[in-house]
Amino acid sequence: SGLAMQTHVVYASHAAQWWLFYIDSADPALLKTRFSADFCTWTDGAPLTLPHTHANEGRNFSVAYADLGGADIVHITFSHLVDASHRYHTHTRAKIAASSITYDAPVQVSAYQTTTSYPIDPDGPVNVVGTDGTVTDLSAWIDEGGGHIDDALAWRSTTPDTGGAWTDAWSAYSLLTYVSNVVNARAVAP
């Protein structure tokens, strides 16, 4: 499953179908999909091949839906824990048409290397597509060392998504929310 602020099920209004995004341990490099017109009968959809494994962690991704330019568009944010020292944040855009989904190539938005002696799991990413088509991804948290934890890093698309061709490029922002404990909660206004 996922965390309360994450979305794993969306309704594609033009396709008139629900789309479920999920992972399972049998395929650690795939994000799988299923779709349904009635929320009762589900059919397998095309999977997304991830650039890094998902580590069997449903809290490591979220999906944002938007009706852009008359098209059903989803944006997928994913945090990958590769090993105790390496984690990556990726983003993938996809277009839903009828009962098919077509993915753009995943883009590595950011890479982190943990310099502390303990592993950090980058769970809890969330994303949103604003009313102007601007996409914002928020990471979970990252240890900056020295006892400070940057509770959220954000990336905003440099160009809005209008439903046609889209440039998958990002500007990074540190939200500078230092906390003494990790808090996996995000609130994002579109």
Long-range contacts (C-beta under 8 A, 24 or more apart in sequence): 1-58, 2-58, 2-59, 2-61, 2-62, 3-59, 3-123, 3-124, 3-126, 3-184, 3-185, 4-185, 5-62, 5-124, 5-126, 5-185, 5-186, 5-187, 6-59, 6-61, 6-62, 6-124, 6-125, 6-126, 7-62, 7-63, 7-64, 7-65, 7-126, 8-58, 8-61, 8-62, 8-63, 10-63, 10-64, 10-65, 10-74, 11-65, 12-65, 12-72, 12-74, 12-96, 13-67, 13-72, 14-67, 14-70, 14-71, 14-72, 14-96, 14-97, 15-72, 15-96, 15-97, 15-98, 15-99, 17-96, 17-99, 19-45, 19-74, 19-96, 19-101, 21-61, 21-63, 21-74, 21-76, 22-58, 23-54, 23-56, 23-57, 23-58, 23-61, 25-56, 28-53, 28-54, 28-55, 28-56, 29-53, 29-54, 30-54, 31-61, 31-76, 31-78, 33-101, 35-99, 35-101, 43-99, 45-99, 45-100, 45-101, 46-100, 46-101, 46-102, 46-103, 48-76, 48-92, 48-94, 48-103, 48-106, 50-78, 50-80, 50-90, 50-106, 51-80, 51-88, 51-90, 51-106, 51-108, 52-80, 52-82, 52-88, 52-90, 53-80, 53-82, 54-78, 54-80, 55-80, 55-81, 55-121, 57-81, 57-121, 57-123, 59-123, 59-124, 59-184, 60-122, 60-123, 60-124, 60-125, 61-125, 62-125, 62-126, 62-127, 63-127, 64-127, 64-128, 64-129, 64-135, 65-129, 66-129, 66-133, 66-161, 68-129, 68-133, 68-161, 68-162, 68-163, 69-162, 69-163, 69-164, 70-163, 71-95, 71-97, 71-163, 71-164, 72-96, 72-97, 73-129, 73-161, 73-163, 74-101, 75-127, 75-129, 75-135, 75-137, 75-161, 76-127, 77-125, 77-126, 77-127, 77-137, 77-138, 78-106, 78-125, 79-122, 79-123, 79-124, 79-125, 79-139, 79-140, 80-122, 81-119, 81-120, 81-121, 81-122, 83-119, 84-114, 84-118, 84-119, 85-113, 85-114, 85-119, 86-111, 86-112, 86-113, 86-114, 87-111, 87-112, 87-114, 87-120, 87-121, 87-122, 88-112, 89-122, 89-125, 89-137, 89-139, 89-153, 89-155, 91-127, 91-135, 91-137, 91-155, 91-168, 91-170, 93-161, 93-166, 93-168, 104-166, 104-168, 107-168, 107-170, 109-137, 109-155, 109-170, 109-172, 110-139, 110-153, 110-155, 110-172, 112-142, 114-143, 115-145, 116-143, 116-145, 123-184, 124-184, 124-186, 126-186, 126-188, 127-188, 128-188, 128-189, 128-190, 129-161, 129-190, 130-160, 130-190, 131-190, 132-160, 133-160, 133-161, 133-162, 133-163, 134-160, 134-161, 135-160, 135-161, 136-188, 137-170, 138-175, 138-186, 138-188, 140-184, 141-182, 141-184, 148-178, 149-178, 149-179, 149-180, 149-182, 150-174, 150-175, 150-176, 150-177, 150-178, 151-175, 151-177, 151-178, 151-179, 151-182, 151-183, 152-177, 152-186
